[in-house]
Structures are given as C-alpha cells and as structure tokens.
C-alpha cells in the first residue's frame, strides 16, 4: 500500500519542493490562503501541488501499463500524453485560478487580475509542467534510442 501511495503522490511531493519559490510572490500566497478548505497557505499549497501531479502520474502509468510494444512506439505514446497534459494545464490552470475561482467567490488577487497576474499564472503553470515534462521527455528519448 505504501508503494502505491508513493507512486501516486511521490512525484507530486518532489514537484512541491521544486515549485515552492512561487510562494515568494505575494499574489500566490494570497491565492493559497484563500483556496478552500484549509485556510492555511502551506497546507493548501501542498494539496494543490500534489493534486496537480496526479494526472501526469496516472497518464504515465496508464501509457506504461497499456502499451505492449517498446522503443519508439512507447516513446511516442509518452510524448503524446505529456503534450496533451501540457496543453490542458496551460489552458485550464490559469483560467481556473484567474476566472473560475473569482466567479466561485474566491477573490484572491489584491491587484485586480491584471496582465501581471495572468503572466504570473501562466509562468507558474509553465514551471510546474516543465518539472514533469522534461524528465518524461528525456525518458521517452532514451526509450526511442536503438537497442543494438
């Protein structure tokens, strides 16, 4: 059971550490302070960062479990999964934080959701996604190399 939990949440805990400098930005601290249900910046940050990792982990595990061939085919499947998740994150995460949360009554940006906020949201999303996609792309590259 511990192994399953570590497989599912271990990468998210790792990303939580690498992504933590975003907490130096006052707007992100305000965002995590207002994200329900915790009321705690630290706990909300960890829950969000780990929760965001689950689709990447499950997508990678699904590709590895369902692709019966190796080499370039497996590599392409991993890259396709990473690409689709990256696009989904880049579209959904900033929109959810900048439009969805305020419409749900979670007003978190003290500066009024201007261009600077949107640039921060997109930048933080790119950073988060890069932490998953770069190692996954390198792994896919290694899988695509000829074996013999």
N, C-alpha and C positions, 0 to 999 in steps of 0.2 A: 504494500500500500504506500509506503514511504517513497519507493522508487517511482510509482505512478505520479504522486504529488510533485516530486522533484522534476520529473519530465515535463509536467504540465506547467508548473509555476517557477521552476529554477531559472529558465531564461528570462522571465519577467523580473525576477529579483535582481538578476545581473543588469538588465537594462535600467531598472530603477536606480541603481547606483550611477551608471553612465549618463543618465538623463537628468540627474539631480541638480546640476548647475542652473537649470531653468528656474529653480526656486529662488535664485538670486534676483530675479525680476519681480518687482512688487505686484505687477498685474497677475502673474501666475500664482503668487502666494494668495492674492485676493480670490482668484478662481478656486483654488483648492480649499480655501477657508469656507467657501460658500457651497461647495458641492455636497449635497446630502448623501448619506445621513449622518456623517461623522461629526462635523463641526470642528474638526482638527485638520490643520494643514498637512501635517506629516502622515497621518493615517489615510486621509483622502488621497494624497499623492501616491502612496504605496498601492492602495487599492486600484486607482486609475491606471498607474503604470503597469502593474501586474495584469490587470484585466485586459488592457490593450494588447498584451503579448499573446493571449490565448488564441486568437485567430491565426497568428503566424505559427505557433507551435502546432496547433491542430492541423493546419494546412500542410505543414511539412511532414508530420506524422502520417497524414492521410496519403500523401504522394508516395512516401516510402513504403507504406503498407499495401498500396493498391497497384503500384507499377511493378509488373513482374519482370520487366527487362532492365538491363543495366546500361551503363555507359551514357551515350549521347541522349537516348530517349528519356532516361531518368533525369539527366541534367536539364533537358528542355522542360520536363514537367515541373521540376523545382523552380526553374526560372520563370515559367508561366505563372505559377502560384505566387511567387514573390512579386511579380509585376502586377498582377490583378489586385493583390492585397495593398500594394503601394498606392495604386491609383485610388482604391476605395478609401484608404486612410487619408490621402491628400485631399480628397473631396469631402469626406464625411467629418473628420475630426475638427477642422477649423469651422465648418458650418455648424456643427453641433455646439461647439463652445461659443461661437460668436453670434449665432442666431437662435439656435434651439434652446439653450439654457436661459437666455433672457426672456424668450417667449413663455418659458415654463415658470417664470417668476424668480429665476436665479440671476439677479443683476450683480455681476462680479467685476466689471471694468470701471474703475473710478475715472477713466479718461474718456469714456463715451463711445467705445467701439470704433475708433477711427482707423485710419490707414496703418498707424503704428501697431495697433493691436492685431490687425489682420496679418501684418508682416511677422509679428512675434508668433502668432498661432501657426502660420504656415512654416516658419523656420523651426519651431519646436517639433512640428509633425515630421518634417524632413529629417531632423536629427534623430527622432525616435525610430522612424522607419529605416534609416541608414544603419542603425545598430543591428537590426535584424537582416536586412537585405545584403549588406556587404559580406558577412561571413557565409550566408547562404549562397551567394553568387560565387564566392571562392570555392565552396564545397562543390557546387554544380560544375565549375570549371575543372576541378580535379576529376570528377566523375566522367567528364567528356574526353579526357586525355586517352590516347590509345594505350592499351594494356600490354602490348607486346611486341 
